[in-house]
Amino acid sequence: MRAAEATPIELDDDWAKEVPAGGGPKRALEHSDDGVPCAVPARGSIEQSGASRRTFARLPTGDGSETWRPLDKRARLVTGKRVPGTRYRLIRWLGEGGMGEVFEAIHVDIERPVALKVLKRGADDALRHHFITEARTIAQIESRFVVDVLDFGELPDGRPFYAMELLQNESLHSLMRRDGRLSLERALPILRQLCKAMTAIHEAGLAHRDLKPENVLLELEAGRHDMVRVVDFGISDEFGPRARQIAGTPMYMAPEQILGEAFDGRLDIYALGCLAYEMLSGEPPFAGTTHELFNQHIDAPPDSLTGRWPDLPGELDDLLGRCLAKQPEDRWPNAVELEAALCELQIIAGFTTPWDDLALPEVEPERRDRIAAEMPRPQREVGRRRKLAGGLGLAVVLAGAAILAWPSAEAEPDGGAVVDAGAWVEAYANDARAAAARAYWVYPPSDEPEFKTARSWVLAIEDRAELSDYAAWTQAKALRSEFAATLVRLGDRYWEMENGRPFAVEYYMQALLFEPEHERASERVALTPAQLADVGARAERDEFSEAELANGEMLAALAETDEKARRKRIVGLLEDEPRRPYAAQTINHAASLVGAEEFAAEVADAVEAAVKSDEPDAPESRVTDARRAQELARQGRLALAKGKRDRAERLFHKAIESDGRNHDAISGLAELHFDRGNYGKALTYAKKATKLQPRDAKLRILLGDVYLKVLRYPDARAAYQKAGELGSGLASKRIARLNQLTQ
């Protein structure tokens, strides 16, 4: 019953005119199995491509009339065989709908599996146009939460096809059929991802117009369930005074969609409200026949969600009520505002989810900063703590005086006594101070990535403590103040030293991870609370690149108070080849701080030689296949956009093997290595890409960003200035940031 009611239908214009007077739909036109309504075909048209020398036949259309079409040999689609005229081989048939058939296929060159959708035989001109429009629509949208169109073409018999990502997992519809209503903890991250998908769709000037559980696929990503992918753009349309077709799925249609009135992205906000209501209650907000559904959407308010399910927070009624407002101007103005409201609801409810690392919505800065500061901290699995006897823990802290002078473990910064927090709190605190005594506040040792840092232990106390556990929270606060004060002292030491300011900024940033409102650190590090929260979340997930871990070792070495010990540690790090992902400028700065300039020059030369060895071969040494290279580079870009860096790297290198001058692949490798923190390699590829595309402003910005990371400030400034000359709006912001850092 519900499956049948969830099928989109197309309405004629007369129905919309009669609804306000209380009438029902005069008729429902054709509706298809795959959820795309069939359009009324154009009559009497003859396709002109190839015109006079082609054989035509008079063929029936979907509405009983006839039209002239070229009579071509039909392309046979056979599993296990290559699709005629394409680079795809069919694996198996997946399904058939109103517009076409869908197959699992594989690209024979790059061996990428795809879902291949082919227009069905005998389709009329209007359906063909509809099919092509759907492919173009999806291709316009850039979002990891929307299915990607990877390729488009035409078979020898004239039927268009397009290739999409092959998505393996279930739909939201099948999940709810199996499990019933979803908990708020599970539903909310799905809804946030849907908001991000709708934002991308609406920024393209389009409304999806058929958002429903069947069109929301849930994937497994990085071990996490419920990665959202929105599919089926068969009835999407550009914002305007009226749609090309009055169509939709009755249970999720906004009033203006039913009536054929002007619409924009708020039409999808209404459908998202219907979807959220159904996810959380197990039932849609309205039920009945198609006629009854339309009248309820137009006139009737939904039942209170929390009235039906008292376990849900009362704020949900207001949130969903605004989604389901009858007038578009009374709804959330866009999906960004709705997502922010969902974040604020999560703050009120106080729970965490596996998807709390989603980027925060881009609302006004003050509101976004408040959300970042108040979002519940993700629960983290704390490893088995090292069992230190109380005396041993204190001995370790005292031994750390060779590095830093620590305040007493028995007193708070203001001199007040710490309440006895119990055995586990004391043990965690000892472990935190032991890690800090080795100068591992935020970054773990590069050869021991599972090591629990001082910050990890502070968070462990806060994660385990009950709200009423005053002693535990007092101890955690004391540790935060203690570690922040130490890091600020280090920042102050290097801030005034020649070549020391970049390292000072790193110490201040770590201090802010303990005390986000520390006045001195905030003045000297230009991070908003939202940016700081993002850095902290990444630290909690241990997402450090090799270069970042090596940088942490450098900071730990610079924390030594004894000058000889400090120099010995710095030189030791620079001599250790596996830990040498520093750029030459970083090496020079660190070495100058410990009086080892001559040694630094030797090491820097070795680093430059190693980086050059990773450069792509000259194009003359390879047989050029520019077309294949471009396809591989495009696939690499798609993989990089989805966070599949290893796959992207392989594809980019294959592209360069085919064409050593393919700038898309070379710039892609620059971005990839920049994201990984491999700044030496990033610089190599960014410089090469810029030589190939000297007037690309985005590449100039990337080159400047890499120079900034390797502390080559004059080169960074030159790159940003050139980007500004080429029209980049980001250049002035980058230069202002550079000025702040070098003042």
C-alpha positions in Angstrom: 0.0 0.0 0.0 2.6 2.5 1.0 4.9 1.5 -1.8 2.1 2.1 -4.3 1.4 5.5 -2.7 5.0 6.5 -2.8 5.1 6.4 -6.7 5.4 9.8 -8.2 2.6 10.9 -10.5 2.1 13.7 -13.0 -1.0 15.9 -12.8 -2.6 17.9 -15.5 -2.9 21.7 -15.1 -6.7 21.5 -14.7 -6.5 19.6 -11.4 -4.3 22.3 -9.8 -6.9 24.9 -10.8 -9.7 23.0 -9.1 -8.1 22.2 -5.8 -8.7 25.5 -4.0 -12.4 25.1 -4.7 -12.4 21.7 -2.9 -12.2 19.4 -5.9 -9.9 16.4 -6.3 -7.6 15.4 -9.1 -9.4 15.0 -12.5 -6.9 12.3 -13.5 -3.4 10.9 -12.8 -1.3 10.5 -15.9 1.2 7.7 -16.4 3.5 6.9 -13.6 6.5 4.7 -13.7 8.1 1.9 -11.7 11.3 3.8 -11.1 9.6 6.9 -9.7 9.8 9.1 -12.8 6.6 10.3 -14.4 6.2 10.0 -18.1 5.9 13.2 -20.0 3.5 13.8 -22.8 5.4 13.3 -26.0 5.9 15.7 -28.8 4.1 14.6 -32.0 5.1 14.4 -35.6 8.7 15.3 -35.1 11.5 13.7 -37.2 15.0 13.6 -35.8 17.2 15.7 -38.1 20.7 14.4 -37.3 22.1 12.5 -40.3 18.9 13.5 -42.0 18.2 12.7 -45.6 20.3 9.5 -46.1 19.0 7.7 -43.1 16.1 5.2 -43.1 13.0 6.3 -41.1 10.0 4.4 -39.8 6.7 5.6 -38.5 6.6 4.4 -34.9 4.0 4.5 -32.1 4.5 6.8 -29.1 3.4 6.4 -25.6 0.1 8.2 -26.0 -1.2 6.3 -29.0 -0.1 8.7 -31.7 2.8 8.1 -34.1 6.1 9.8 -34.9 8.8 9.4 -37.5 12.2 8.1 -36.2 15.4 6.8 -37.8 15.4 3.0 -38.1 18.7 1.8 -36.8 20.1 -1.5 -36.0 19.4 -2.1 -32.3 22.4 -2.3 -30.0 22.3 -5.6 -28.2 23.1 -5.5 -24.5 24.6 -8.8 -23.3 26.0 -9.5 -19.9 29.7 -10.3 -20.0 30.1 -8.4 -23.3 31.1 -4.8 -24.0 28.3 -2.4 -24.6 28.5 -1.5 -28.3 30.2 1.8 -29.0 31.4 2.3 -25.3 34.2 1.4 -23.0 31.9 -0.5 -20.6 31.4 -4.3 -20.1 28.1 -5.4 -18.6 28.3 -7.5 -15.4 24.6 -8.0 -14.6 21.1 -6.5 -15.0 20.0 -4.6 -12.0 16.5 -3.4 -12.8 14.1 -1.5 -15.1 11.9 1.5 -14.7 9.8 3.8 -16.7 12.7 5.5 -18.5 15.2 2.8 -18.9 17.2 -0.2 -17.7 20.0 -0.2 -15.2 23.0 -2.5 -15.4 26.1 -3.1 -13.3 29.0 -2.5 -15.6 32.8 -2.0 -15.5 35.0 0.5 -17.4 37.4 -1.7 -19.3 40.3 0.7 -19.1 40.3 1.9 -15.5 38.3 -1.1 -14.1 35.9 1.1 -12.2 32.5 -0.5 -11.5 29.5 1.7 -12.4 25.7 1.6 -12.7 24.9 2.1 -16.3 21.4 3.5 -17.1 20.2 3.1 -20.7 17.1 4.6 -22.2 14.5 1.9 -22.9 13.6 0.9 -26.4 10.8 2.6 -28.1 11.0 5.7 -25.9 9.4 8.8 -27.4 11.2 12.1 -27.9 9.9 13.7 -24.7 11.1 10.7 -22.6 14.5 10.9 -24.4 14.7 14.6 -23.5 13.7 13.8 -19.9 16.4 11.1 -19.7 19.1 13.4 -20.9 17.9 16.3 -18.6 18.2 14.0 -15.6 21.8 13.1 -16.4 22.7 16.8 -16.9 21.0 17.8 -13.7 23.0 15.3 -11.6 26.2 16.3 -13.3 25.7 20.0 -12.2 25.7 19.1 -8.5 28.9 18.8 -6.6 28.3 17.1 -3.3 29.6 13.9 -1.7 26.0 13.4 -0.6 24.6 13.2 -4.1 25.1 10.4 -6.6 27.7 11.2 -9.2 27.3 11.0 -13.0 30.6 9.7 -14.3 30.0 9.5 -18.0 27.4 10.1 -20.8 27.1 8.8 -24.3 24.9 7.4 -27.0 24.6 3.8 -28.3 24.9 3.0 -32.0 21.1 2.7 -32.2 20.7 6.3 -30.9 19.7 5.5 -27.3 21.5 7.7 -24.7 23.1 6.3 -21.6 24.9 7.5 -18.6 27.2 6.0 -16.0 26.8 6.6 -12.3 28.5 5.4 -9.2 27.6 1.9 -8.3 26.0 2.2 -4.8 25.8 -1.1 -2.9 23.8 -0.6 0.2 20.2 -0.1 1.2 17.7 2.7 0.9 16.2 4.6 3.8 12.9 3.1 2.8 14.2 -0.5 3.2 15.8 0.4 6.5 12.6 1.8 7.9 10.6 -1.2 6.6 13.0 -3.5 8.4 13.6 -1.5 11.7 10.6 0.7 12.0 11.0 4.2 13.4 14.5 5.4 14.0 16.0 6.8 17.1 16.7 10.5 17.2 20.4 9.7 17.6 20.4 7.8 14.3 18.0 10.0 12.4 19.6 13.3 13.1 22.9 12.7 11.3 21.0 11.3 8.3 18.9 14.5 8.2 22.1 16.7 8.5 23.6 14.9 5.5 20.3 15.4 3.6 20.5 19.1 4.4 24.0 19.2 2.9 22.7 17.4 -0.2 19.8 19.8 -0.6 22.2 22.8 -0.1 24.3 21.7 -3.0 21.2 21.0 -5.2 19.7 24.4 -4.4 23.0 26.2 -5.0 22.8 24.8 -8.5 19.4 26.6 -8.9 17.4 23.3 -8.8 14.8 21.7 -6.7 14.8 17.9 -6.4 11.0 17.7 -6.1 11.0 14.0 -5.2 12.8 13.6 -1.9 11.5 10.4 -0.3 12.9 7.4 1.5 13.3 5.4 -1.7 15.6 8.1 -3.1 17.9 8.2 -0.1 20.6 5.5 -0.3 22.6 4.6 2.8 26.2 3.5 2.3 29.0 2.2 4.5 31.8 4.7 4.7 35.0 4.2 6.7 33.3 1.7 9.0 30.3 4.0 9.6 26.8 3.2 8.5 24.3 5.7 7.1 26.4 7.7 4.6 23.7 9.5 2.6 23.5 9.5 -1.2 20.5 11.2 -2.8 19.4 9.7 -6.2 16.7 10.0 -8.9 16.5 13.5 -10.4 13.9 12.5 -12.9 11.5 15.3 -12.0 13.9 17.9 -10.7 13.5 21.4 -12.1 15.0 24.9 -12.0 13.5 27.4 -9.6 10.8 29.4 -11.3 7.2 30.7 -11.5 6.0 27.2 -12.4 7.5 23.7 -13.1 7.7 22.1 -16.5 5.6 19.3 -15.1 3.3 19.1 -12.1 4.7 15.9 -10.6 5.8 14.4 -7.4 5.1 11.7 -4.8 1.8 12.5 -3.0 3.0 11.7 0.6 5.9 14.3 0.3 4.6 17.0 -2.0 4.5 20.6 -0.8 1.4 22.7 -1.4 2.9 24.8 -4.1 4.1 21.6 -5.9 0.5 20.3 -5.9 -1.0 23.6 -7.1 1.6 24.2 -9.8 2.7 27.5 -8.2 6.1 29.3 -8.1 8.7 27.3 -6.2 12.3 27.3 -5.0 14.4 25.2 -2.6 11.8 25.5 0.2 9.7 23.0 -1.7 12.4 20.4 -0.7 12.4 21.7 2.8 8.8 20.6 3.1 9.6 17.2 1.7 12.5 16.9 4.2 10.1 17.7 7.0 7.7 14.9 5.9 10.7 12.6 5.7 12.0 13.5 9.1 8.5 13.1 10.6 8.3 9.6 9.1 11.8 8.6 10.3 11.1 9.5 13.9 7.5 8.3 14.1 7.4 5.4 11.7 4.5 7.0 9.9 4.3 9.9 7.4 2.6 13.1 8.7 -0.4 12.5 6.4 -2.1 9.4 5.1 -5.1 8.5 2.9 -5.9 8.4 -0.8 -4.1 10.6 -3.2 -7.0 13.1 -3.1 -7.0 13.1 0.7 -3.3 13.5 0.8 -3.3 16.6 -1.4 -6.1 18.2 0.6 -4.2 17.6 3.9 -0.9 19.0 2.5 -2.8 22.1 1.5 -5.0 22.7 4.5 -4.4 20.3 7.5 -1.7 20.6 10.2 0.2 17.4 11.1 -0.3 15.7 14.5 2.2 16.7 17.2 5.2 14.3 16.8 6.0 14.5 20.5 2.4 14.0 21.4 2.6 10.6 19.7 6.1 9.9 21.0 6.8 11.6 24.3 10.4 10.3 24.4 11.3 12.9 21.8 12.4 16.4 22.8 9.6 19.0 22.6 11.7 21.3 20.4 11.1 18.9 17.6 7.6 20.0 17.1 8.7 23.6 16.4 11.5 22.5 14.1 9.3 20.2 12.0 6.3 22.5 12.2 8.5 25.1 10.4 9.5 22.6 7.8 5.8 21.7 7.1 4.4 25.3 7.0 1.9 25.7 4.3 3.4 28.9 3.0 7.0 28.7 1.7 7.9 32.0 3.4 7.0 30.5 6.8 9.4 27.6 6.4 13.2 27.5 7.1 14.6 29.8 4.4 17.2 27.2 3.3 18.7 23.8 4.2 21.7 25.5 5.9 19.4 27.1 8.5 17.6 23.8 9.0 20.9 22.0 9.6 21.9 24.6 12.1 18.6 24.0 13.9 19.3 20.3 13.9 22.7 20.9 15.5 21.1 23.0 18.2 18.6 20.3 18.8 21.5 17.8 19.3 23.1 20.2 21.8 19.8 20.4 23.8 19.4 16.6 23.7 23.1 16.1 24.7 24.0 13.0 22.6 26.8 12.2 20.3 26.8 10.3 17.0 29.4 8.7 14.7 28.8 11.6 12.2 29.6 14.5 14.5 32.7 15.3 12.4 30.4 16.7 9.6 31.4 20.2 8.8 29.2 22.7 10.7 26.6 24.6 8.6 27.8 28.0 7.2 25.5 30.2 9.2 26.5 33.6 10.5 29.8 33.4 12.3 28.5 34.1 15.9 25.9 31.4 15.6 28.3 28.9 14.1 30.9 29.6 16.7 28.4 29.0 19.4 27.3 25.7 17.9 31.0 24.6 17.6 31.6 25.4 21.3 28.5 23.7 22.6 28.2 20.6 20.4 28.6 17.5 22.6 32.1 16.1 22.3 32.3 12.8 20.4 32.7 9.7 22.7 36.1 8.2 22.3 37.3 4.8 23.2 40.0 5.3 25.8 42.7 2.6 25.7 43.8 0.7 28.8 45.6 3.2 31.0 49.1 2.6 32.1 49.1 1.4 35.8 51.3 3.7 37.7 51.6 3.6 41.5 50.9 7.0 43.0 54.5 7.5 44.0 55.8 6.4 40.5 53.4 8.8 38.8 54.7 11.6 40.9 58.3 10.5 40.2 57.7 10.7 36.5 56.3 14.2 36.8 59.2 15.3 38.9 61.6 13.8 36.4 60.0 16.0 33.8 61.5 19.0 35.5 64.4 18.5 33.1 62.0 19.7 30.4 59.6 22.0 32.1 58.9 23.3 35.6 55.5 22.0 36.6 53.1 23.4 39.2 52.2 21.1 42.1 49.8 18.3 41.3 48.1 19.1 44.5 47.0 22.6 43.8 44.8 24.4 41.3 46.3 27.4 39.4 44.6 29.8 41.8 46.1 28.0 44.8 42.9 26.2 45.9 43.2 22.5 46.9 42.0 19.8 44.5 39.3 17.6 46.0 40.3 14.0 46.3 38.9 12.7 43.0 39.1 9.0 43.6 41.6 6.4 42.4 40.7 6.4 38.7 40.7 10.2 38.4 44.1 10.3 40.1 45.5 7.6 37.8 44.2 9.4 34.7 45.7 12.7 35.9 49.0 11.1 36.6 49.0 9.7 33.1 48.1 13.1 31.6 51.0 14.7 33.5 53.4 11.9 32.5 52.5 12.5 28.8 52.9 16.3 29.2 56.3 15.8 31.0 57.5 14.3 27.7 56.0 17.3 25.8 53.3 15.2 24.1 50.3 17.4 24.8 48.4 17.0 21.6 50.7 15.2 19.1 51.7 11.6 20.0 55.2 10.3 19.3 55.6 9.6 15.6 56.8 6.0 16.3 54.0 5.4 18.8 50.8 6.7 17.2 48.6 4.9 19.8 50.2 6.8 22.6 47.7 8.6 24.8 48.6 12.3 24.9 47.9 14.7 27.8 44.8 15.9 26.0 43.6 12.4 25.5 43.7 11.7 29.2 41.9 15.0 30.0 39.1 14.1 27.6 39.0 10.6 29.1 38.3 12.1 32.5 35.5 14.2 31.1 34.1 11.4 29.1 33.9 9.1 32.1 32.8 11.6 34.7 29.2 11.8 35.7 27.7 15.3 35.7 27.6 15.2 39.5 31.2 14.1 39.9 32.5 17.4 41.1 36.0 16.1 41.9 36.6 14.7 38.4 35.5 17.9 36.7 37.6 20.0 39.1 40.7 17.8 38.3 40.0 18.1 34.5 39.7 21.9 34.8 43.0 22.1 36.8 44.8 20.0 34.2 43.5 22.1 31.3 44.7 25.3 33.0 48.0 23.8 33.9 48.8 22.5 30.4 47.5 25.7 28.7 49.8 27.8 30.9 52.8 25.7 30.1 52.2 25.9 26.3 51.6 29.6 26.4 55.0 30.0 28.2 56.6 28.1 25.4 54.8 30.2 22.8 56.0 33.4 24.5 59.6 32.1 24.6 59.7 31.4 20.8 57.5 34.4 19.8 60.4 36.8 20.4 63.1 34.7 18.8 64.3 35.1 15.3 62.8 32.3 13.2 60.8 31.1 16.2 57.4 32.6 15.5 56.0 29.7 13.4 56.8 27.3 16.3 55.3 29.7 18.8 52.0 29.7 16.9 51.9 25.9 17.1 52.3 26.1 20.9 49.6 28.7 21.2 47.3 26.6 19.1 47.8 23.6 21.4 47.1 25.8 24.4 43.7 26.8 22.8 42.8 23.1 22.6 43.0 23.0 26.4 41.6 26.5 27.1 39.7 27.9 24.0 39.3 31.3 25.5 42.9 31.8 26.7 43.5 35.5 26.1 47.2 35.5 25.1 46.9 32.5 22.8 43.8 33.8 21.2 45.5 37.1 20.4 48.3 35.4 18.6 46.5 32.6 16.7 43.9 33.7 14.2 41.5 30.7 14.7 37.7 31.0 15.1 36.0 28.8 17.7 34.6 26.7 14.8 38.1 26.3 13.2 39.5 25.4 16.6 36.7 22.8 17.1 37.5 21.3 13.8 41.2 21.0 14.7 40.3 19.4 18.1 37.9 16.9 16.4 40.7 15.8 14.0 43.0 15.4 16.9 40.5 13.2 18.8 40.2 11.0 15.7 44.1 10.7 15.5 44.0 12.0 11.9 47.6 13.1 11.9 49.8 12.9 8.8 53.4 11.7 9.0 54.6 15.3 8.5 52.3 16.5 11.4 53.6 13.8 13.7 57.2 14.7 12.8 56.3 18.4 13.5 55.0 17.3 16.9 58.4 15.7 17.6 60.1 18.9 16.6 57.9 20.8 19.1 58.6 18.3 21.8 62.3 18.7 21.2 62.1 22.5 21.3 60.3 22.3 24.7 63.6 21.1 26.3 64.8 23.7 28.8 68.4 22.5 28.7 70.1 24.0 25.7 72.5 21.1 25.0 69.7 18.6 25.4 67.5 20.7 23.1 70.2 20.9 20.4 70.9 17.1 20.6 67.2 16.2 20.1 66.8 18.6 17.2 69.9 17.3 15.4 68.8 13.8 16.1 65.5 14.4 14.4 67.2 15.9 11.4 69.6 13.0 11.1 66.8 10.5 11.2 65.8 10.0 7.5 62.4 8.3 8.2 61.4 11.4 10.2 62.6 13.9 7.6 59.4 15.1 5.9 60.3 18.7 6.8 60.8 21.3 4.1 64.2 22.9 3.8 62.9 26.2 5.3 61.5 24.4 8.4 64.8 22.7 8.9 66.7 26.0 8.6 64.4 27.6 11.2 64.7 24.8 13.7 68.4 24.5 13.3 69.0 28.2 13.7 67.2 28.1 17.0 69.8 25.6 18.3 72.9 26.8 16.5 73.1 24.0 13.9 73.0 26.0 10.7 75.8 24.1 8.9 74.2 20.7 9.7 70.9 22.1 8.5 72.2 23.0 5.0 73.4 19.4 4.4 70.1 17.9 5.5 68.1 20.4 3.4 70.1 19.4 0.3 69.3 15.8 0.9 65.6 16.6 1.4 65.4 18.6 -1.9 67.1 15.7 -3.7 64.6 13.2 -2.3 61.7 15.4 -3.3 62.9 15.8 -6.9 63.2 12.1 -7.2 59.4 11.9 -6.8 58.7 14.3 -9.8 56.8 12.8 -12.7 58.9 11.7 -15.7 59.3 14.2 -18.5 56.6 13.9 -21.1 59.1 13.1 -23.8 59.9 9.7 -22.2 56.3 8.5 -22.5 53.9 7.7 -25.3 51.2 10.3 -25.0 47.5 9.3 -24.8 45.9 12.6 -23.8 42.3 11.3 -24.1 42.9 8.4 -21.7 44.9 10.6 -19.4 42.1 13.1 -19.1 39.6 10.4 -18.3 41.9 9.0 -15.6 42.4 12.4 -14.2 38.7 13.0 -14.1 38.1 9.8 -12.2 40.9 10.7 -9.9 39.2 14.0 -9.1 36.0 12.2 -8.3 37.8 9.8 -6.0 39.6 12.7 -4.2 36.3 14.6 -3.7 35.0 11.5 -1.9 38.0 11.2 0.3 39.4 8.1 -1.4 42.9 9.4 -1.5 44.7 6.1 -2.3 42.5 5.4 -5.3 42.9 9.0 -6.4 46.7 8.8 -6.2 46.8 5.7 -8.3 44.5 7.2 -11.0 46.5 10.5 -11.1 49.8 8.5 -11.6 48.2 6.4 -14.4 47.1 9.6 -16.0 50.6 11.0 -15.9 51.9 7.8 -17.4 49.6 8.4 -20.3 50.4 12.1 -20.6 53.1 13.7 -18.5 51.7 17.1 -19.1 48.2 16.4 -17.8 47.8 19.4 -15.5 44.6 18.0 -13.8 46.4 14.9 -12.6 49.5 16.9 -11.5 47.5 19.5 -9.6 45.4 16.7 -8.1 48.6 15.1 -6.7 49.5 18.5 -5.3 46.2 18.8 -3.5 46.4 15.2 -2.3 49.8 15.5 -0.8 48.9 18.9 0.7 45.9 17.2 2.4 48.2 14.4 3.7 50.7 16.9 5.1 53.4 15.8 2.6 54.3 19.4 1.8 57.6 18.7 0.0 55.8 16.5 -2.6 52.9 19.0 -2.7 55.3 21.8 -3.6 56.9 19.7 -6.4 53.6 19.0 -8.0 52.1 22.5 -7.4 55.1 24.2 -9.1 54.9 21.8 -12.1 51.1 22.3 -12.4 51.5 26.1 -12.2 54.1 26.0 -15.0 51.6 24.1 -17.2 48.7 26.5 -16.3 50.3 29.8 -15.4 47.0 31.8 -15.5 45.1 29.4 -13.2 44.4 31.5 -10.1 43.3 28.5 -8.0 46.7 26.8 -8.7 48.4 30.0 -7.5 46.5 30.0 -4.3 47.4 26.3 -3.8 51.0 27.1 -4.5 50.9 29.9 -2.0 49.3 27.7 0.7 52.1 25.1 0.2 54.8 27.8 0.5 53.1 29.0 3.6 53.2 25.5 5.2 57.0 25.2 4.5 57.6 28.7 5.9 58.7 30.2 2.6 56.8 33.4 3.3 58.2 35.6 0.5 57.3 32.9 -2.1 53.9 32.5 -0.6 53.2 36.2 -0.8 54.3 36.3 -4.5 52.0 33.4 -5.3 49.0 35.1 -3.6 49.7 38.4 -5.3 49.8 36.7 -8.7 46.5 34.9 -7.8 45.1 38.4 -7.0 46.2 39.7 -10.4 44.4 36.8 -12.0 41.2 37.7 -10.3 41.1 35.4 -7.2 38.9 36.7 -4.4 40.8 34.5 -1.9 44.1 36.2 -2.5 43.5 39.3 -0.2 42.4 37.0 2.7 45.5 34.9 2.3 47.8 37.9 2.2 46.1 39.3 5.4 46.7 36.0 7.1 50.3 36.0 6.0 50.7 39.6 7.3 49.3 38.6 10.7 51.8 35.7 10.9 54.8 37.7 9.9 54.2 41.0 11.8 
